[in-house]
Amino acid sequence: MSKYSSLKTVTALPVLAALTLVAQAATVPPPPPAFTESAHRPLTSADVLATSNATDWRPLDPQNTLYLELPAGRVIIELAATFAPHHAANIQALAREGYYDGVAIVRSQDNYVVQWADPDGKRPIKNAKRTLAAEFERAARGVPFTPLVDPDTYAPEVGFSDGFPTARDPKFGRAWLVHCYGMVGAGRDKRRR
């Protein structure tokens, strides 16, 4: 085991997963007393969590939930199988075979990105696939979508699909996930085969 933390899958019950998120939201300290809407400062994630109710959360899909155990606590990751079914299944296969156990976190920027990797590129892949075709977008038809009123530079419409930040283009009938706070993106170097 390296000095870095490991990613392990845990079989979860939907209620436990939902309670974990709700419990985490309830433990966030309230916003500072000086906070007012007139202060015109952007809301932080802590502000949003502190003012949320249990009804603001939806249950996690236990079939698509992973747990990253870190010394500072558990990180809960829900995979977006609706948008990337093959990649979600492959991440689950990699986790089941222990591929991520002890893998190093190689880059972390607060409120932006966390990336982990096999720094030596020597971990064996047993049953998972080494490469997959891209799943950048999908047909928008049949995808639940709650639009936001704010305009976006990169998409005709932005909003949420089952809690995931999503963009869509009605003209072309396409939808895709967008990278926002709280999103996880993982990839591997294609040159290492």
C-alpha positions as CSV (number, residue, x, y, z in Angstrom):
1,M,0.0,0.0,0.0
2,S,1.4,3.4,-0.9
3,K,1.3,6.4,1.2
4,Y,-1.7,7.5,-0.8
5,S,-5.3,6.5,-0.2
6,S,-7.2,3.8,-2.0
7,L,-10.5,3.5,-3.8
8,K,-12.7,0.6,-2.8
9,T,-16.2,-0.4,-3.7
10,V,-18.7,-1.0,-0.9
11,T,-22.0,-2.6,-1.4
12,A,-24.4,0.1,-0.3
13,L,-28.1,0.2,0.5
14,P,-30.0,3.1,-1.0
15,V,-31.1,4.3,2.4
16,L,-27.6,4.2,3.8
17,A,-26.2,6.1,0.8
18,A,-28.9,8.8,1.0
19,L,-28.5,9.1,4.8
20,T,-24.7,9.5,4.4
21,L,-25.2,12.5,2.1
22,V,-27.9,13.9,4.3
23,A,-25.8,13.4,7.4
24,Q,-22.8,15.1,5.7
25,A,-25.0,18.0,4.7
26,A,-26.3,18.3,8.3
27,T,-22.8,18.4,9.7
28,V,-21.6,21.4,7.7
29,P,-21.5,24.5,9.9
30,P,-24.0,27.2,9.3
31,P,-22.8,30.2,7.3
32,P,-21.1,33.0,9.2
33,P,-23.4,35.5,11.0
34,A,-22.2,38.2,8.6
35,F,-23.7,36.4,5.7
36,T,-26.6,38.2,4.1
37,E,-28.0,38.3,0.5
38,S,-27.1,42.0,0.4
39,A,-23.4,41.1,1.0
40,H,-23.4,40.1,-2.7
41,R,-20.8,37.4,-2.2
42,P,-21.2,34.1,-4.1
43,L,-22.6,31.2,-2.1
44,T,-20.0,28.6,-1.2
45,S,-20.7,24.9,-1.3
46,A,-20.7,25.0,2.5
47,D,-23.4,27.8,2.4
48,V,-25.6,25.7,0.1
49,L,-25.2,22.6,2.2
50,A,-25.9,24.4,5.4
51,T,-29.2,25.8,4.1
52,S,-30.4,22.6,2.4
53,N,-33.1,20.3,3.7
54,A,-33.2,16.5,3.5
55,T,-35.9,16.9,0.7
56,D,-33.3,18.8,-1.4
57,W,-31.4,15.5,-1.9
58,R,-32.3,12.5,-3.9
59,P,-31.3,8.9,-3.1
60,L,-28.1,7.7,-4.7
61,D,-28.2,4.8,-7.1
62,P,-26.4,2.1,-5.1
63,Q,-25.6,0.2,-8.3
64,N,-23.6,3.2,-9.5
65,T,-22.0,4.4,-6.3
66,L,-18.4,4.1,-5.3
67,Y,-16.7,5.1,-2.0
68,L,-13.2,6.7,-1.9
69,E,-11.7,6.2,1.5
70,L,-9.3,8.9,2.4
71,P,-7.5,9.7,5.8
72,A,-9.7,12.8,6.0
73,G,-12.9,10.9,5.4
74,R,-15.1,9.2,2.8
75,V,-15.8,10.7,-0.6
76,I,-19.0,9.3,-2.3
77,I,-18.9,9.1,-6.1
78,E,-22.0,8.4,-8.1
79,L,-21.3,7.3,-11.7
80,A,-23.5,8.7,-14.5
81,A,-24.4,5.4,-16.2
82,T,-27.2,7.2,-18.2
83,F,-24.6,9.2,-20.0
84,A,-21.6,6.8,-20.1
85,P,-22.8,3.3,-19.5
86,H,-19.7,1.5,-20.8
87,H,-17.3,3.8,-18.8
88,A,-19.4,3.4,-15.6
89,A,-19.4,-0.4,-16.0
90,N,-15.6,-0.3,-16.6
91,I,-14.9,1.8,-13.6
92,Q,-16.9,-0.6,-11.5
93,A,-15.0,-3.5,-13.0
94,L,-11.7,-1.8,-12.2
95,A,-12.8,-1.1,-8.7
96,R,-14.0,-4.7,-8.1
97,E,-10.6,-6.1,-9.3
98,G,-8.7,-3.7,-6.9
99,Y,-7.1,-1.7,-9.7
100,Y,-7.5,1.6,-7.8
101,D,-6.4,0.3,-4.3
102,G,-3.4,2.2,-3.3
103,V,-3.3,4.3,-6.5
104,A,-1.8,7.7,-6.0
105,I,-3.6,11.0,-6.1
106,V,-1.4,12.8,-8.6
107,R,-3.1,16.2,-8.9
108,S,-5.5,18.1,-6.6
109,Q,-6.7,21.7,-7.1
110,D,-9.3,22.9,-4.6
111,N,-12.7,23.4,-6.1
112,Y,-11.5,22.2,-9.5
113,V,-10.0,18.8,-10.0
114,V,-8.7,15.7,-8.3
115,Q,-6.9,13.1,-10.5
116,W,-5.5,9.7,-9.5
117,A,-3.3,7.4,-11.6
118,D,-0.9,4.6,-11.6
119,P,2.3,6.7,-11.7
120,D,4.4,3.8,-13.1
121,G,1.7,2.5,-15.5
122,K,2.4,-1.1,-14.5
123,R,-0.9,-2.1,-12.8
124,P,-2.4,-5.1,-14.4
125,I,-6.0,-4.9,-15.7
126,K,-7.7,-8.2,-15.3
127,N,-11.4,-8.3,-16.4
128,A,-11.9,-4.6,-17.1
129,K,-11.3,-3.1,-20.6
130,R,-8.1,-1.2,-21.2
131,T,-9.7,1.1,-23.7
132,L,-13.3,2.1,-24.6
133,A,-15.0,4.1,-27.3
134,A,-15.8,7.7,-26.3
135,E,-19.1,8.4,-24.7
136,F,-19.0,12.2,-24.8
137,E,-22.7,12.8,-25.6
138,R,-25.9,10.9,-26.2
139,A,-29.3,11.4,-27.7
140,A,-31.3,13.9,-25.6
141,R,-34.6,12.2,-26.2
142,G,-35.8,10.4,-23.1
143,V,-33.2,12.1,-20.8
144,P,-34.9,13.9,-17.9
145,F,-33.8,17.5,-17.9
146,T,-34.4,20.5,-15.6
147,P,-33.2,23.6,-17.4
148,L,-31.6,26.6,-15.7
149,V,-32.5,30.1,-16.8
150,D,-28.9,31.3,-17.0
151,P,-27.3,31.4,-20.4
152,D,-24.2,29.4,-21.1
153,T,-21.3,30.1,-23.5
154,Y,-20.8,26.5,-24.5
155,A,-24.3,25.1,-24.8
156,P,-27.7,26.2,-25.9
157,E,-29.3,24.9,-22.7
158,V,-27.8,23.8,-19.3
159,G,-29.5,22.3,-16.4
160,F,-29.6,19.0,-14.5
161,S,-30.4,15.4,-15.3
162,D,-31.0,13.3,-12.2
163,G,-28.8,15.7,-10.2
164,F,-25.9,15.7,-12.7
165,P,-25.0,19.0,-14.4
166,T,-26.0,18.6,-18.0
167,A,-26.0,20.5,-21.2
168,R,-28.1,19.9,-24.3
169,D,-28.6,21.1,-27.8
170,P,-32.3,20.8,-28.9
171,K,-31.5,21.6,-32.5
172,F,-29.2,18.5,-32.8
173,G,-31.0,16.5,-30.2
174,R,-27.8,15.8,-28.1
175,A,-27.1,15.9,-24.4
176,W,-23.9,15.7,-22.4
177,L,-22.5,16.0,-18.9
178,V,-20.6,19.2,-18.1
179,H,-17.8,19.6,-15.6
180,C,-18.8,21.6,-12.5
181,Y,-17.9,21.6,-8.9
182,G,-18.4,18.1,-7.5
183,M,-18.0,16.4,-10.8
184,V,-15.4,13.6,-11.2
185,G,-13.6,13.0,-14.5
186,A,-11.2,10.1,-14.8
187,G,-9.0,9.1,-17.7
188,R,-5.9,7.2,-18.6
189,D,-3.1,7.9,-21.0
190,K,-3.9,6.0,-24.3
191,R,-0.3,5.5,-25.0
192,R,0.0,2.9,-22.1
193,R,-1.5,-0.2,-23.5
